[in-house]
Amino acid sequence: MSAAREELAATGAHLASLGLSPGSSGNLSIREADRVLITPTGADLAALDADGLSVLDLDGTHLAGPRPSKEFPLHTAFYRRDPTTRAVIHLHSRHAAAISCRPAWSEHSALPPITPYYVMRVGQTPLLPYAPPGDAQQAADLEQLPFPFRAALLQNHGPVVSGTSLTAAVDAAVELEETAALLLALGQSPARLLTTDETRVLADRYGTPWSPGGRCAADGDHGGGGDQLGSHTG
């Protein structure tokens, strides 16, 4: 059994233990050279069989193992989009799924820069318009977005995140869920966002994507106080 298979199974159990994969929801993949190991359709992440994973090529052709998750087009889109991507995680985690039902904060990110850790570990997270689960066109739209990102929210559905390792993807998925929970806890209360300069410094330092000119903290802000969440939720 390969180390990648064992790592994928262990990661599924870890995410389930955190409550981020209710029932048989969610799917994971890891890239090995020009092959993708992905969880099968209907798999319970809490009890993955490391020997029973699906194997695809980068175009999504099913090569071996059971039938893959219907969401495999999202996974292969991330791998084709960025050759440094080594893992993809799609969850139905409660708070991120709730945020996906709201309008995006900006064109480039569904969530604002509310904490440094969201910028450091996730970066801008576009909201993809609703499509049925497994929709190939939604995956094609994700692949072709003309700005950098490592995570996205699927409207009325949930998060999908990528990483240069499975550990990095898990960290991003957890941080995205925590950021979403924080935003929901704040509701419509006024809240300070990171300023444009503060966000840029973090993104540059940690190599995370945040597009200049996106609706980052208000450039009209004076005194470094940051944007106010209450006026930027629509």
Buried (B, 14 or more C-beta within 10 A) or exposed (E): EEEBBEBBBEBBBBBBEBEBBBEBBBBBBBBEEEBBBBBBBEBBBBEBBBEEBBBBEBEBEBEEBBEBBBBBBBBBBBBBBBEEBBBBBBBBBBBBBBBBEBEBBBEBBBBBBBBBBBBBBBBBBBBBEEBEBBBEEBBEBBBEBEBBBBBBBBBEBBBBBBBBEBEBBBBBBBBBBBBBBBBBEBEEEEBBBBBBEBBBBBBEEBEBBBBEEBBBBBEEBEEEEBBBBEEBBE
